[in-house]
Amino acid sequence: MKSHSFSEHWNSSKNPSKQRRYRKNAPLHIKHRLLSAHLSKELRNTYKIRSFPLRTGDTVMIMRGKFKGMEGKVEKIYMKQLKVSVDTAKITTKKGTKVPLKIRPSALLIKELNLSDNRRAKALEKYGKAR
């Protein structure tokens, strides 16, 4: 089996396997953008942007799935799988242990941003003004 590296010249394709390969082989600076979620209406009005990359500590609302409507903080981000775990979304295994559910960022809505990092706050302001 041939290993496919990332192509900077790839634009888009209707072929799902090509889309999956693009996401899997993407470098970290592009995977970071793929881990974006929509902002709530209040945040959207404040910062004049629609979506922003997730970070640990952000308060999010789950929009789809078994835990729909629940709010919680982002516990961990899985860069390789392009998924996120939220502290309130945990599944009980047969043994009885609680395991975090890995959720796609597209199924989340950011309610509150973790702005403890000054660089992130500046990026948010800069990104909003550029539009």
Secondary structure in CASP SS format (residue, H / E / C, confidence):
PFRMAT SS
TARGET T0000
AUTHOR 0000-0000-0000
METHOD secondary structure of the structure
MODEL  1
M C 1.00
K C 1.00
S C 1.00
H C 1.00
S C 1.00
F C 1.00
S C 1.00
E C 1.00
H C 1.00
W C 1.00
N C 1.00
S C 1.00
S C 1.00
K C 1.00
N C 1.00
P H 1.00
S H 1.00
K H 1.00
Q H 1.00
R H 1.00
R H 1.00
Y H 1.00
R H 1.00
K H 1.00
N H 1.00
A C 1.00
P C 1.00
L H 1.00
H H 1.00
I H 1.00
K H 1.00
H H 1.00
R H 1.00
L H 1.00
L C 1.00
S E 1.00
A E 1.00
H E 1.00
L E 1.00
S C 1.00
K H 1.00
E H 1.00
L H 1.00
R H 1.00
N H 1.00
T H 1.00
Y H 1.00
K C 1.00
I C 1.00
R C 1.00
S E 1.00
F E 1.00
P E 1.00
L C 1.00
R C 1.00
T C 1.00
G C 1.00
D C 1.00
T E 1.00
V E 1.00
M E 1.00
I E 1.00
M C 1.00
R C 1.00
G C 1.00
K C 1.00
F C 1.00
K C 1.00
G C 1.00
M C 1.00
E E 1.00
G E 1.00
K E 1.00
V E 1.00
E E 1.00
K E 1.00
I E 1.00
Y E 1.00
M C 1.00
K C 1.00
Q C 1.00
L C 1.00
K E 1.00
V E 1.00
S E 1.00
V E 1.00
D E 1.00
T E 1.00
A E 1.00
K E 1.00
I E 1.00
T E 1.00
T C 1.00
K C 1.00
K C 1.00
G C 1.00
T C 1.00
K E 1.00
V E 1.00
P E 1.00
L E 1.00
K E 1.00
I E 1.00
R C 1.00
P H 1.00
S H 1.00
A H 1.00
L E 1.00
L E 1.00
I E 1.00
K E 1.00
E E 1.00
L C 1.00
N C 1.00
L C 1.00
S C 1.00
D C 1.00
N H 1.00
R H 1.00
R H 1.00
A H 1.00
K H 1.00
A H 1.00
L H 1.00
E H 1.00
K H 1.00
Y H 1.00
G H 1.00
K H 1.00
A C 1.00
R C 1.00
END
